[in-house]
Amino acid sequence: METRTINANRIVVKVGTSSLIHPNGAVNLETFDQLAYTLSALNNQGKELILVSSGAIGVGLNKMHLKKRPTEIGAQQALAAIGQSELMTLFTQRFDHYLTDIAQVLLTHDIFDYPKSNKFAMDTFNCLLNDNVIPIVNENDTVATDELDHHTTFGDNDQLSAIVASHMNADLLIVLSDIDGFYDQNPKKFADANLISNVASINDDEFTIAGGAGSRFGTGGMHTKLIAAKRMIDEDRAMVLANGKDPRIIFDILAGKPVGTLFSKECMTHE
């Protein structure tokens, strides 16, 4: 059986809206619970974990009994404010059940752009990790329009998770989405699509397969995930893209099982 060599102590996990919200708009309570269980277990093992979570607007829509996302920026930001509070309530309940402390960290892009604010933010992360607290990160959608309907800077939480992994010198970024990994063509359109287990470099060929920024495999799109993966590879870090339907897949990833797609310059495998 093929296995991977993945050595990671500081890990950033990104979970997408599609993993946290059912297609009918209801909150996926099972995913919240399994994610809290998995990260709590790893935290108890001494791993340093940062969770980047999407879903504020999705949870806000559910909370307000709305079926359609509004087009106005102000209305979207209001939903994000409502949903972010509810999102953290859900995480707090589940992490408390597993006796794990969490903290909310809301970021805007200018925090990374200015050295002083960047240093303070990184110091905050390090203090939380030293105290065995899991930071739960999201973009501050209530004041930022980066990932709403304006020109992007973060782009979305795929980009945010890669930036956090970079600045926090993480060993591994795990992106949980609604797809099993990176395919040679869109598996939702082509039945003969093949999962690519290991990717050592990303160039125009991979971006062509992704279909461009407008091609939506999951909520964030495969294009943005490749941008995040390229950043990790260029910095000699690793990223795994896997299906977040059951977050306990993180245990398999860290055990070296060949699930999802590993993006790494090494891409070491053993038979």
C-alpha positions in Angstrom: 0.0 0.0 0.0 1.3 3.4 -1.0 2.1 5.7 2.0 3.3 9.3 2.2 5.9 10.9 4.4 4.2 13.8 6.1 5.9 15.3 9.1 3.9 18.2 10.5 3.6 19.8 13.9 2.2 23.2 13.1 -0.9 22.7 10.9 -3.4 25.1 9.4 -6.7 23.5 8.5 -9.1 25.3 6.2 -12.7 24.2 6.0 -15.1 25.5 3.3 -18.7 26.5 3.5 -19.7 23.5 1.5 -18.4 21.3 4.3 -20.3 23.2 7.0 -23.6 23.9 5.3 -25.9 21.3 3.7 -27.1 21.9 0.1 -30.5 22.9 1.5 -28.9 25.6 3.6 -29.1 23.9 7.0 -26.1 23.8 9.2 -24.2 20.5 9.1 -23.9 19.8 12.8 -22.1 16.5 12.2 -19.2 18.2 10.5 -18.9 20.8 13.3 -18.7 17.9 15.8 -16.3 15.8 13.9 -14.0 18.8 13.2 -14.0 19.7 16.8 -13.3 16.1 17.9 -10.5 15.7 15.4 -8.7 19.0 16.1 -9.1 18.4 19.9 -7.6 15.0 19.7 -4.6 16.4 17.7 -4.3 19.3 20.1 -4.1 16.7 23.0 -1.2 15.1 21.1 0.7 18.3 21.1 0.0 19.5 17.5 -0.3 23.2 17.0 -3.4 23.9 15.1 -5.0 26.9 13.4 -8.5 26.5 11.9 -9.5 28.8 9.0 -13.3 28.6 8.7 -15.6 29.9 6.0 -19.3 29.8 6.5 -20.3 33.1 8.2 -22.7 34.2 5.4 -24.0 30.7 4.9 -24.7 30.4 8.6 -26.2 33.9 8.6 -28.6 32.9 5.8 -29.8 29.9 7.7 -30.1 31.9 11.0 -32.3 34.5 9.2 -34.3 31.9 7.3 -33.1 33.3 3.9 -32.8 31.1 0.8 -30.9 33.5 -1.4 -27.7 35.5 -0.8 -28.4 39.3 -1.2 -26.5 41.2 -3.8 -26.0 44.4 -1.8 -22.6 44.6 0.0 -24.2 46.1 3.2 -26.7 43.2 3.4 -24.0 40.6 2.9 -21.9 42.2 5.6 -24.9 42.3 7.9 -25.4 38.6 7.3 -21.7 37.9 7.9 -22.0 39.7 11.3 -25.0 37.6 12.3 -23.4 34.4 10.9 -20.0 34.9 12.4 -21.5 35.1 15.9 -23.5 32.0 15.3 -20.6 30.2 13.7 -18.4 30.7 16.9 -21.3 29.7 19.1 -21.5 26.4 17.2 -17.7 25.9 17.4 -17.6 26.8 21.1 -20.3 24.3 22.0 -18.6 21.5 20.2 -15.0 22.3 21.3 -16.2 22.7 24.9 -17.6 19.2 24.7 -14.1 17.9 23.9 -12.5 20.1 26.6 -10.6 22.3 24.1 -10.3 26.1 24.3 -10.7 28.1 21.1 -10.3 31.8 20.2 -11.7 33.9 17.4 -9.3 35.8 15.2 -10.8 38.0 12.5 -8.4 39.4 9.9 -8.3 41.9 7.1 -5.6 42.1 4.4 -4.0 45.3 5.7 -3.0 43.4 8.9 -0.5 41.5 6.8 0.5 44.5 4.7 1.9 46.6 7.6 4.8 45.2 9.6 3.7 46.4 13.0 0.1 45.1 12.8 1.5 41.9 11.3 3.9 41.4 14.2 1.1 41.9 16.7 -1.2 39.5 14.9 1.5 36.8 14.8 2.4 37.4 18.4 -1.3 36.8 19.2 -1.3 33.5 17.3 1.8 32.3 19.0 0.5 33.2 22.5 -2.7 31.2 21.8 -0.8 28.2 20.4 1.6 28.3 23.5 -1.5 28.1 25.7 -2.9 25.1 23.7 -5.8 27.3 22.4 -6.9 26.7 18.8 -7.4 30.0 16.9 -10.4 30.0 14.6 -9.7 32.5 11.8 -12.0 34.2 9.3 -11.8 37.3 7.2 -13.6 40.2 8.9 -16.4 40.3 6.3 -18.3 43.0 8.3 -15.7 45.6 7.4 -13.9 44.0 4.5 -15.2 43.5 1.0 -12.3 41.4 -0.3 -14.2 38.2 -0.7 -17.7 39.6 -1.3 -18.5 41.2 -4.6 -15.7 43.8 -4.9 -12.2 43.4 -6.3 -10.4 40.6 -4.4 -7.2 40.9 -2.3 -7.4 37.8 -0.1 -9.6 36.3 -2.8 -11.2 34.0 -0.4 -10.4 31.8 2.5 -8.2 29.5 0.4 -5.9 32.5 0.0 -6.3 33.5 3.6 -5.3 30.1 4.9 -2.2 30.0 2.7 -1.2 33.5 3.9 -1.7 32.5 7.6 0.3 29.2 7.0 3.1 31.3 5.4 3.3 33.9 8.1 3.0 31.4 10.9 5.6 29.1 9.4 3.2 26.2 9.4 4.5 22.8 8.1 1.2 21.8 6.5 -1.9 23.3 5.1 -5.0 21.0 4.9 -7.8 22.3 2.7 -11.1 20.5 3.2 -13.5 21.0 0.4 -16.4 19.2 -1.4 -14.1 17.4 -3.8 -11.7 14.4 -3.2 -8.7 16.2 -4.5 -7.2 17.6 -7.7 -8.3 15.8 -10.9 -7.0 15.8 -14.4 -10.4 17.1 -15.4 -13.6 18.2 -13.7 -15.0 15.0 -12.1 -18.5 16.6 -11.9 -18.5 16.8 -15.7 -16.4 13.9 -16.8 -16.9 10.3 -15.5 -13.4 9.3 -16.5 -11.7 12.0 -14.5 -8.7 10.7 -12.5 -7.5 11.9 -9.1 -3.9 13.1 -9.1 -2.4 11.9 -5.9 0.8 14.0 -5.8 1.7 17.3 -7.4 5.3 18.6 -7.1 5.0 21.8 -9.1 2.2 24.0 -10.4 2.4 25.7 -13.8 0.0 26.8 -16.6 -1.0 23.2 -17.3 -2.5 22.8 -13.8 -4.3 26.1 -14.0 -5.7 25.1 -17.4 -7.1 21.9 -15.8 -8.6 24.0 -13.1 -10.5 25.9 -15.7 -9.8 29.4 -14.6 -11.1 31.5 -11.7 -14.7 31.2 -12.8 -14.7 27.4 -12.7 -16.4 26.3 -9.5 -15.6 22.9 -8.2 -16.4 23.8 -4.6 -17.3 27.1 -3.0 -13.9 28.7 -3.5 -13.2 27.1 -6.9 -10.2 24.9 -7.8 -8.3 27.9 -9.2 -8.0 29.6 -5.8 -6.9 26.3 -4.3 -4.1 25.9 -6.8 -2.9 29.5 -6.0 -2.8 28.5 -2.3 -1.0 25.2 -3.2 1.6 27.1 -5.4 2.4 29.4 -2.5 2.9 26.4 -0.2 5.2 24.6 -2.7 7.2 27.7 -3.5 7.9 28.1 0.3 8.9 24.5 0.7 5.7 23.7 2.7 3.1 21.1 2.0 -0.6 21.3 1.3 -3.2 18.5 1.1 -6.6 19.0 -0.6 -9.1 16.5 0.5 -12.9 15.9 0.9 -14.2 17.5 4.1 -17.4 15.5 4.3 -15.8 13.7 7.3 -13.1 15.8 8.9 -11.6 12.7 10.6 -9.9 12.3 7.2 -7.3 14.6 8.8 -6.1 11.6 10.9 -5.5 9.6 7.6 -3.6 12.5 6.1 -1.3 12.8 9.0 -0.8 9.0 9.1 0.5 9.2 5.5 -2.4 7.5 3.9 -2.8 8.4 0.2 -6.0 10.4 0.5 -6.7 13.6 -1.4 -3.9 15.4 -3.3 -0.6 16.2 -1.8 1.1 19.3 -3.1 4.8 19.3 -2.1 8.2 19.6 -3.8 9.1 16.3 -2.1 5.9 14.2 -2.8 7.7 11.3 -1.3 5.8 8.0 -1.5 6.7 4.5 -0.6 5.1 1.2 -1.8 
